[in-house]
């Protein structure tokens, strides 16, 4: 079983920054982040290819969030800047066969999620 463990969530004020990490038990997957706010559908946030050559972002976070990975550590990161209250959600690390699959929700593995709360 492939396991993904998120960390780095917490409480931050609007305009601040937060960095999430996802440690994977194995590598060789495209990776990404989804989020789910209370009462809303889970939505795509960002994705990165297996070797980090391509990235994708949702329009709502483009220019504010950056996804990256360190394959030597089997770890994916999400740097979140200029945070807004609307970014408040549980953030899930994901893994899939390629970046397009992850972007469109064709997910093979999900992490347990980490809570991000942005206050006004």
C-alpha positions, 0 to 999 in steps of 0.5 A: 500500500502506498501511503501519503502523509501531509504535514504543515497545516495550521492557522495563519492570518490573511496575507500570510504564508504557509508551507505544506509537505507530503511524504510518500512511502514510494516515488515514481508518481505524479503528485498533487494537492486537492482541498475541501472546504466545509460544505463544498466539493473537493477541488483541484489545487496543484499538480506536478509531474513525476520528475518535476518538469511540468506543473499545473494550478487551479485559477484560484491559486495561480500566482500565489501557490507553488508546488515542488518536489524533492524526489530524493526524499519522496516529498512534495511541497505546496508553498502558499503565499498571500493566503485568503480566508477562502483558502481555508480547507482540508488539504489532501496530498494525491498521487496518480499516473501523470499530471493530467490524471492528477489534475482531472481527479484520476487519483490512485492514492490520497493522503489523510489531509491537513487542515489549513485555516486562514483568518481575516 
